[in-house]
């Protein structure tokens, strides 16, 4: 990891969304959607992802639990100054 990396954690309810024709959103489509929004701040990226998935499913509500967490790396451990206790 390096400074400015973004770590995204999510539950399977995010990509196991099924549209009316039994097509699943899927992990590959989720990865593509993240790539399309990679330059956005995390909050905007996540809002866009959720909107995209809702549009795909045609449903405003998720049927499974959905959790989406992001962590931004601001500094590498080697860049931090450690002061002994």
C-alpha positions as CSV (number, residue, x, y, z in Angstrom):
1,X,0.0,0.0,0.0
2,X,1.1,3.5,-0.6
3,X,-0.2,7.0,0.3
4,X,-3.5,7.8,-1.5
5,X,-4.6,4.2,-1.9
6,X,-8.2,3.4,-1.2
7,X,-9.2,0.1,0.4
8,X,-12.8,-0.9,-0.2
9,X,-14.6,-3.6,1.9
10,X,-18.1,-4.8,1.0
11,X,-20.6,-7.5,1.6
12,X,-21.9,-9.9,-1.0
13,X,-25.3,-8.2,-0.9
14,X,-23.7,-5.5,-3.0
15,X,-23.0,-7.6,-6.1
16,X,-25.5,-10.5,-5.7
17,X,-28.3,-8.2,-6.8
18,X,-30.5,-9.8,-9.4
19,X,-32.5,-8.0,-12.1
20,X,-35.9,-9.2,-13.4
21,X,-34.4,-11.4,-16.1
22,X,-32.3,-13.3,-13.4
23,X,-29.1,-11.6,-14.4
24,X,-26.7,-10.9,-11.5
25,X,-24.9,-7.6,-11.1
26,X,-21.7,-9.6,-10.2
27,X,-18.2,-8.9,-9.0
28,X,-16.8,-8.1,-12.5
29,X,-19.5,-5.4,-13.1
30,X,-18.8,-4.0,-9.6
31,X,-15.1,-3.8,-10.4
32,X,-15.8,-2.1,-13.7
33,X,-18.1,0.4,-11.9
34,X,-15.3,1.2,-9.4
35,X,-12.8,1.7,-12.2
36,X,-15.1,4.2,-13.9
37,X,-15.3,6.2,-10.6
38,X,-11.7,5.8,-9.4
39,X,-10.9,9.5,-9.6
40,X,-13.9,10.5,-7.4
41,X,-13.7,11.1,-3.7
42,X,-14.9,7.9,-1.8
43,X,-18.2,9.3,-0.8
44,X,-19.1,10.2,-4.4
45,X,-17.8,6.9,-5.6
46,X,-19.9,4.9,-3.1
47,X,-23.0,7.0,-3.9
48,X,-22.5,6.3,-7.6
49,X,-22.0,2.6,-7.1
50,X,-25.1,2.3,-5.0
51,X,-27.1,4.3,-7.6
52,X,-25.7,2.1,-10.4
53,X,-26.7,-1.1,-8.7
54,X,-30.2,0.2,-7.9
55,X,-30.6,1.2,-11.6
56,X,-29.4,-2.3,-12.7
57,X,-31.9,-4.0,-10.4
58,X,-34.8,-1.7,-11.1
59,X,-35.4,-1.6,-7.3
60,X,-34.7,1.2,-4.9
61,X,-34.2,-1.3,-2.0
62,X,-31.6,-4.1,-1.6
63,X,-33.0,-7.5,-0.7
64,X,-29.8,-8.6,1.1
65,X,-27.6,-6.8,3.6
66,X,-25.3,-4.3,2.1
67,X,-22.2,-2.8,3.7
68,X,-19.7,-0.7,1.9
69,X,-16.7,0.7,3.8
70,X,-13.7,2.7,2.5
71,X,-10.4,3.5,4.1
72,X,-8.0,6.0,2.6
73,X,-4.3,5.5,3.2
74,X,-2.8,8.9,3.9
75,X,0.7,7.9,4.9
76,X,2.8,4.8,4.8
77,X,4.0,3.4,8.1
78,X,7.6,4.2,7.2
79,X,6.6,7.9,6.8
80,X,5.3,8.2,10.3
81,X,7.6,9.5,13.0
82,X,7.5,7.2,16.0
83,X,8.2,8.5,19.4
84,X,9.2,6.0,22.1
85,X,6.9,5.9,25.1
